[in-house]
Amino acid sequence: MHCDAMVYSLSTTDLLANSPNIMSPFKPPRTLRHPHIQSIFNSKGPREIRAKKLLRSLNSRPLTLHSVDGARLLAEWDCSSGDCAAPGRRLVVLLHGWEGSSGSSYSVTTASSFLAAGFDVLRVNFRDHGDSHHLNPELFNTERHDEVAAAIGDFLQRHPYPQVVMAGYSMGGNFTLRIAADFGQQLGLHYAVAVCPPTDPYRSMQAINRGSFIYRQYFYRKWRKSLQKKLHCWPELDYGDILATARNLDDLNNYFIPRFSRSNKVEDYFASYAITGERLANLALPAMLIATEDDPVIPIADLDRINAPELLQIERHRYGGHCGFIANWRGETWIEQRMVALFEQALG
């Protein structure tokens, strides 16, 4: 790692003084500290209840965004006031995690926090997420960050904003950093935040396989259900037999990756979207990666394998689980206010 890279470890207090207006490290109540509670409550429990209430108050505009090679992605556009075309507005592009959507609990509550702070929000769905399986014949894969960038560009061409920032959770955080590094200047991004992104996806998959059955079953069932929806829309894909026999994530990975991605091997596929080494070397805008030491699916040690460019800051928190940062039993989160503070500080 470059010795001059700005890397924060928020378990130490001496670094806090080096960054003005930085918020204190996340420290939840003892009853909420377990990483499984934090991770599950990211989208379930009190936060899910909050999200359902907030969703009714959002005046979202559904959009279909056009991308490369004729691809189309769905999105939700939320405006902090009645006039989406008012000059001088600020936009947050928000990306969800794998098998999440623009309607996931964390997407909705985060959008609400940004709206309350005066930001407009564009919640973009990846291909085959958010009930978009019918739009494109090809399957989603994580190599398609250029597709997401082009869709965002399509929106910004039709709806220009003078100040644009981006945030993403989990896989959305990984996409955020790769888009910022490869297309950030083209899109006019001013700042980017990635929350608990997969750093080395192969090791993340190993962590899922070796960890609690909760996460293995969760991702397996979500992905399998998504693949079933895709097959219903595009029966010519003809993979019903493997869905009937696959029993775990490895079975699905070993079948779908060589047949429906740009990679012939599972290992090559995971390496294609890793952000280790020099992958983010072309980052030309300030960005923040926020991670937790107790993340059950993203090994914290992988952060040390990022050769961080000067514009990338890294925060390590002791608690928070995977994308949780749940502050209380009302389902309110520390991470939403942290991102608001970062964006307001970056944009002035």
BELWOQUI-V241203 format. One record per run of one state. SS is the DSSP state (@ for helix, = for strand, . for the rest). FROM is the first residue (numbers start at 1). TO is the last residue. Records with the same first field share a line. If there is no record, write none. Layout:
SS->FROM-TO / FROM-TO
This chain:
.->1-6 / 8-15 / 19-29 / 33-34 / 41-45 / 58-60 / 67-67 / 71-71 / 79-89 / 96-104 / 117-119 / 125-144 / 159-162 / 170-170 / 188-188 / 196-200 / 211-212 / 234-234 / 238-239 / 246-248 / 261-265 / 273-276 / 278-285 / 293-299 / 307-311 / 318-325 / 327-332 / 348-348
=->7-7 / 61-66 / 72-78 / 90-95 / 120-124 / 163-169 / 189-195 / 277-277 / 286-292 / 306-306 / 312-317 / 326-326 / 333-333
@->16-18 / 30-32 / 35-40 / 46-57 / 68-70 / 105-116 / 145-158 / 171-187 / 201-210 / 213-233 / 235-237 / 240-245 / 249-260 / 266-272 / 300-305 / 334-347
